[in-house]
Amino acid sequence: MSTADPSHAAGATPDSHPGRAAVASAYQRFEPRAYLRNNYAPPRGDLSSPDGVGPWKLRCLAQTFATGEVSGRTLIDIGSGPTIYQLLSACTHFEDITMTDFLEANRQELGLWLREEAGAFDWSVYSRHVCLIEGRG
């Protein structure tokens, strides 16, 4: 590493930047359940209007995977957050899907869904919508 590296100037360390600490602290206060309720449950998460953001995103993802150009053995979703909608159309194009996230709270939320535990966010409306888009009934 060069001695001209500004991150090492004047004894600075990666953890000595107050802005990083503030951002890290804010992320740790993120509440996945509130995020899911506010963004993926009705009324904002209503998929009945084809002009809505949710249906548009799901159509774009379905179209992307339907081309067959994005497929393979393993898909790694970096920064999944507490959501799965972004991977629903990928399921038939990949053998293994790995989801990752920085926040333990998001990983725990995903774990609830994966283990089908009580209290997990219900993604069934999204799954059914994707099946309809893709003609899978």
Summary of the structure (lengths in Angstrom):
residues: 137
radius of gyration: 19.2
end to end distance: 56.7
largest distance: 62.6
contacts: 327
relative contact order: 0.13
helix: 51%
strand: 9%
